[in-house]
């Protein structure tokens, strides 16, 4: 071996030795028995965020319901969602019953997710209900707006 290679090997050995010494305290820490962490503090199920999400769901479904009933009363037609249609066909009573069933079932699923410690999924699930209600309300509003336009000549 030439002297440069030997010197490089010496430096490499010195670096490895320094790293081994520097990591000794880390290895010592890893050998200690793992300290028991306190169980992570889970939030209460009906905390302010979850109550707010339920209110947002109810608001979105109410907006969908109001625009649906307005469109059906003034311009006719029928509910586009086949799952909601039986409830919508019974007017406000059916729609309130359907909305209550829908939100209750969704909150029950969220509670199960909460109990299984899937808190992120628990928080994301309502966004689908909110998006469903908001999309329906926007779609209905656009249809009502189009129906109010005078016929093109
Ligand atoms: Zn939770």
Boltz pocket constraint, residues with backbone or C-beta under 6 A from the ligand:
constraints:
  - pocket:
      binder: B
      contacts: [[A, 42], [A, 43], [A, 44], [A, 45], [A, 113], [A, 114], [A, 115], [A, 118], [A, 119], [A, 122]]
      max_distance: 6.0
